[in-house]
Amino acid sequence: MNKIEQLIQNLCPNGVEFKTLGEVCEMKQGKLLSKRDINNGDIPIILYGELYTTYGNYIKNIKSYSSIDKVSKSPIANYGDILLPLSSTTKEALIGKASALMVDNVYIGGDTLILNHKQNVGFLVYIINSIWFNDLKMRFCVSGTTINHLNPQKLSQLKIPVPPLEVQNEIVRILDTFTELEKELEKELEKELEKELEKELEKELEKELEKELEKELEKRRAQYSFYRDKLLSFEELKKRSRGGQLDI
């Protein structure tokens, strides 16, 4: 029996309780803000598109900033809140992908859902981003053709397991460790791939250089043969002789 099984047996012997996401989290939506509002100001902001392109499970450093006059009507998210994008042009973009905010006082733009809760933030992120929960989202909460929209009301009705915090903490510890190992492995594989590509590139360049040198050598040989034959022809020898006789 592993540690998680022991914790579940001790803390919830009758099984893990399931609750709707709406019971576990208080939900509110971001407002306004777009790329044109990004400037040299000092107010941190997050746009929904950045949740796809810039941020992973944990948001520790903010990329975009604006000025107070641009953000005054947008809601603020704080440490531990979870952010989900509510729209996407493709279903493959994992609409509703969750990211945990690990800093305070960030203004949130439109098409973003903010979840406030009292659970382990990493646990909720892993649950919301899990394959089985994503399947539920796509089946019951997403609509649209050209642009897909995630319905917050329907999302709030989906049920998730809510084990005691001690169990959540252990699950997150294990999954975070695996995630870091996965990142390290990806980096190592990328390095190995770069090395292999460099080797292949060197080989290809070497082959191309050999081909070019061979071509150049053939040209030089042809030129040499031409001038050699011309210089050693009877007419050329005659021109270089004195009075038609070779100067030997």
C-alpha positions in Angstrom: 0.0 0.0 0.0 1.5 3.3 -1.0 1.3 6.6 0.9 -1.7 8.0 -1.0 -3.7 4.8 -0.4 -2.8 4.9 3.3 -3.9 8.5 3.6 -7.2 7.7 1.9 -7.8 4.7 4.1 -7.1 6.8 7.2 -8.7 10.1 6.3 -11.7 9.0 4.1 -12.3 5.2 4.7 -15.7 5.5 3.0 -14.2 6.8 -0.2 -13.3 10.2 -1.7 -16.1 12.7 -1.9 -17.2 14.2 -5.2 -18.4 17.8 -5.5 -19.3 20.1 -8.4 -16.7 22.6 -9.5 -19.2 25.3 -8.5 -19.3 24.0 -4.9 -15.5 23.9 -4.7 -14.7 27.2 -6.4 -16.1 30.7 -6.6 -16.1 31.8 -10.2 -15.9 35.2 -11.8 -15.0 36.3 -15.3 -12.3 38.6 -16.6 -13.2 41.8 -18.4 -11.9 43.9 -21.3 -8.2 44.1 -21.9 -6.6 43.0 -25.2 -3.2 43.1 -27.0 -3.7 46.8 -27.8 -3.8 47.6 -24.0 -0.2 46.2 -23.5 2.2 49.1 -22.9 5.1 50.2 -20.8 3.0 50.6 -17.7 3.8 48.8 -14.4 0.4 47.0 -13.9 0.6 43.2 -14.5 -2.1 41.8 -16.7 -2.9 38.4 -18.2 -4.8 38.0 -21.5 -6.7 34.8 -22.3 -4.5 33.9 -25.3 -1.4 33.9 -23.1 -2.8 31.0 -21.2 -2.4 29.0 -24.3 0.9 30.3 -25.6 2.9 31.6 -22.6 1.9 30.0 -19.3 2.0 26.4 -18.1 0.6 24.9 -14.9 2.0 27.6 -12.7 2.2 31.3 -13.5 5.2 32.7 -11.6 6.3 35.5 -13.8 4.0 37.9 -15.6 4.8 38.7 -19.3 2.4 41.6 -20.1 1.9 45.0 -18.4 -0.4 47.9 -18.8 -1.3 51.3 -17.2 -3.9 51.9 -14.5 -6.3 53.8 -16.9 -6.5 50.6 -19.1 -7.1 48.1 -16.3 -9.4 49.9 -13.9 -12.5 48.0 -15.0 -10.9 44.6 -15.0 -11.0 42.1 -12.0 -8.0 41.3 -10.0 -6.7 37.7 -9.4 -4.4 36.8 -6.6 -2.0 34.1 -5.5 -3.6 30.6 -5.7 -6.4 31.6 -8.1 -6.8 29.4 -11.1 -7.3 30.9 -14.6 -9.0 29.2 -17.6 -9.4 30.6 -21.1 -13.0 30.5 -22.2 -12.6 30.6 -26.0 -10.5 29.1 -28.7 -10.4 28.9 -32.5 -9.5 25.2 -32.4 -10.7 22.4 -30.1 -7.1 21.1 -30.1 -6.0 24.2 -28.2 -7.3 22.6 -24.9 -10.0 25.2 -24.2 -10.4 25.6 -20.5 -6.7 24.7 -19.8 -6.0 25.6 -16.2 -3.1 27.7 -14.9 -2.4 28.5 -11.2 -1.5 32.1 -10.5 1.5 32.2 -8.1 1.7 36.0 -7.7 -0.7 38.7 -6.3 -2.6 41.6 -7.8 -2.9 40.7 -11.5 -5.6 42.2 -13.7 -7.4 39.6 -15.9 -8.7 40.3 -19.4 -11.9 39.1 -21.0 -12.7 35.5 -22.1 -10.9 34.3 -18.9 -12.5 32.5 -15.9 -11.1 33.1 -12.5 -11.5 30.3 -9.9 -11.1 31.1 -6.2 -11.0 28.2 -3.8 -9.6 26.6 -0.6 -8.0 23.5 -2.1 -4.5 22.7 -3.0 -4.1 24.8 -6.2 -1.9 22.3 -7.9 -4.4 19.5 -7.3 -7.2 21.5 -9.0 -4.9 22.4 -11.9 -4.1 18.7 -12.5 -7.7 17.6 -12.1 -9.0 20.3 -14.6 -6.2 19.5 -17.1 -6.7 15.7 -16.8 -7.8 13.8 -19.9 -11.0 12.5 -18.3 -12.1 16.0 -17.2 -11.2 17.5 -20.5 -13.4 14.9 -22.2 -16.3 16.0 -19.9 -15.6 19.7 -20.8 -15.7 19.0 -24.5 -18.8 16.9 -24.4 -21.0 19.0 -22.1 -19.6 22.5 -21.8 -18.1 23.6 -25.2 -20.1 24.9 -28.2 -19.4 26.7 -31.4 -17.9 26.0 -34.8 -15.5 28.7 -36.0 -14.8 29.8 -32.4 -15.3 27.4 -29.5 -16.8 28.8 -26.3 -16.6 27.2 -22.8 -19.8 27.7 -20.8 -18.9 28.6 -17.2 -22.4 27.7 -15.9 -22.2 24.2 -17.4 -18.5 23.9 -16.2 -19.6 24.6 -12.7 -21.9 21.6 -12.7 -19.2 19.0 -13.5 -18.1 16.9 -10.5 -14.6 16.3 -9.4 -13.0 14.3 -6.6 -12.2 16.3 -3.5 -10.0 14.3 -1.1 -8.7 15.7 2.1 -5.9 18.3 1.8 -3.3 15.8 3.0 -4.1 13.5 0.1 -4.1 16.4 -2.4 -0.7 17.6 -1.1 0.8 14.2 -1.6 -0.7 13.8 -5.1 0.6 17.2 -6.1 4.1 16.4 -4.7 4.3 13.3 -6.9 2.9 14.9 -10.0 5.1 18.0 -9.7 8.1 15.7 -9.4 7.1 13.8 -12.5 6.5 17.1 -14.4 10.0 18.4 -13.5 11.5 15.1 -14.5 9.6 15.2 -17.8 10.9 18.8 -18.5 14.5 17.7 -17.7 14.1 14.7 -20.0 12.7 17.0 -22.8 15.7 19.3 -22.4 18.1 16.3 -22.6 16.3 14.9 -25.7 16.4 18.4 -27.3 20.2 18.6 -26.7 20.8 15.1 -28.1 18.6 16.0 -31.1 20.5 19.2 -31.7 23.8 17.3 -31.5 22.5 14.7 -34.0 21.3 17.4 -36.3 24.6 19.2 -36.1 26.4 16.0 -37.0 24.1 15.3 -39.9 24.4 18.9 -41.0 28.2 18.7 -40.9 28.0 15.5 -42.9 25.8 17.1 -45.5 28.0 20.2 -45.6 31.1 18.0 -46.0 29.4 16.1 -48.8 28.4 19.3 -50.5 31.9 20.7 -50.1 33.4 17.5 -51.6 31.0 17.8 -54.5 32.0 21.5 -55.1 35.7 20.7 -54.8 35.3 17.8 -57.3 33.5 20.1 -59.7 36.1 22.8 -59.3 38.9 20.2 -59.8 37.2 18.8 -62.9 37.1 22.4 -64.3 40.7 23.0 -63.5 41.7 19.6 -65.1 39.7 20.5 -68.2 41.3 23.9 -68.4 44.7 22.4 -67.9 44.1 19.8 -70.6 42.9 22.4 -73.0 45.8 24.8 -72.5 48.3 21.9 -72.4 47.0 20.5 -75.7 46.9 23.9 -77.2 50.4 24.9 -76.1 51.8 21.6 -77.2 50.0 21.5 -80.5 52.1 21.8 -83.7 50.9 25.4 -84.5 51.7 26.7 -81.0 55.1 25.0 -81.1 55.7 26.5 -84.5 54.9 30.0 -83.3 57.3 29.6 -80.4 60.1 28.3 -82.6 62.7 30.4 -84.4 62.2 30.5 -88.1 59.9 27.6 -87.9 62.4 25.4 -86.1 62.2 24.5 -82.4 64.7 26.2 -80.2 66.1 23.2 -78.5 
